[in-house]
Amino acid sequence: MFFGRYDHTLDEKGRITIPVRFRDALLYGAYITRGFDQNLLVWVAADFEEVAQRVNQMSITDPTARMLRRMIFSTAEPVDIDRAGRILIPGFLREAGGLEKTVVIVGTGNSYFEIWSPERWAEHDVLLQDQSMLERLTALDLPVKP
């Protein structure tokens, strides 16, 4: 699982070091895509392929489904972790994510983790602390076993 938040630096080639705790989950491959919140997503390959399969089953006559297809597939790139534990973020994705020198890597559970510019993450983190957001999250009724 992907937990935690990590600050990392982009090197001159556009590579970032993946947190050690995340690397085992990516042993069988990964994909990087543009995210939904001006960020990037790094997917476990099997989970990305499952999402891709579901998106491919959507009707091409539905304009929203076509937009989702374009968003996901036009920005998807397979990535490999090199011996130093780094992945290369393609230039067009660095630009889409507003990534320059430093990045914030954010764990989100099982299927993927997120990569943010520090400025965009700071803005998003403020939203996560907002009381109205907390009330909205409460409405999701997350079950907790005793």
N, C-alpha and C positions, 0 to 999 in steps of 0.2 A: 504494500500500500504506500501511497505517497502522502507523507505527513510533513508539516513544518514549513518554514520560510527561510530562504537562503539568499544572501547577496553574493553575486558573482560578477566577474568582469568578462566582457567580450574581448577576445584577442584581435590582432590586426587582420586576421583572415575571417573573422565572424564566427569563431568557435566559442562555446562556453563549456565549462566543466560541469558535468552532471553530478549532483550530490551522490556520494558513495552509497547511501541508503537506497537510492532510486535505481541504481544500475542493474541489479539482478532482475528487476521487473522488465527491463528492456533487452534482456539477453537474446530473445527470439525476434528482435526487430522492433522498430518504432516508426511512427509517422509524425511529422510536424505540420500543423495547419494554422491558419489564422483563426483566432478565437472569436467569441461573440461580444467581447467587451474591450476592444482595442488592445488585445493581448494575443499571445500565441498559445497553442495547446500542443503538448507532446504526448501522443497516444501510444499505449501498448499496442503492438501490431494486431494481435488477435481481436482486441476490442474495436480498433479503428475499422478493421475489415468487417466486423459485425454491423457497425453503424453504417458503413458504406453499402452493405447488402440491403439494409432496411431502406436507406435513401434510394437505392436503385429500384426498389419495389414501388416507390411512389409514382403516381401518375404524372407523365410528362405534360399532360394537359392542364395541370394545376400550376398557376403562376408562382405560388409560394414554394411549391416543391422544386420547381425549376431554379428559383433563386437559391434555395438551400443546396441543390446539386452544384451550382456554380461556385457558391461560397466554399463548400467543402472540397470539391475535387479540383478546382482551379488553383487552390493554394496548398494542396497536399503534396508533401515530399517525403519519401522514405529517408530515414536517417540511420546511420550506424555510429556506434560508440567506438572511438579509436582507443589505442592502448593507454592513452593518458586519461581516459574517461570523459572525452569531449565529444560534442556533436557540432556539426557545421550548420548554422542557420543561414539559409539562402538570403541573398541581399534583398530580394523583394519582400520577404517576410520580416527581415530586420526593419525595413522601412515601414511596413504595415503596422508593426508593433511599436514603432517609435523608439527602437533600441539603438543606443549609441555606444557608450563605454561600459556602463554597468547595467545589470539586470537583477530582477527579483524573481526567484523561482519559488512557486507556491504549490504546496501539496494540496490535492483535492480528492483523495480517496483512491479508488481502485484503477480506473481506466486511463487516467491522464493526469498530467500536472501542467501548470500554467507558467508562462514566462511573461513578465511585465517590465515596462520601463519603470524606474523608481518613482518618477513623477505621477504616472498613471496609477501605479499601485497605491501611492499615498492618498490620491483622491478616492480610490475605491475603498481603501481601508477606513476612511472617514465615514463613508456610507454604511459600512458594516457596523460601525459603532452607534449609528443614529437610532434613537428610540423607535421611530416609526418602522425602521427596517427590522428591528428586533420583534416588534409586534407582528409584522408580516411573516417572519420566520416562525413565530409561535403558532400561527394559523396552519402551518404544515403538519402539526400534530405528530412530531417525531416520537415513535414509540420507544420506550426504554424499559427493558426487562429488569425486575428487581433482583 
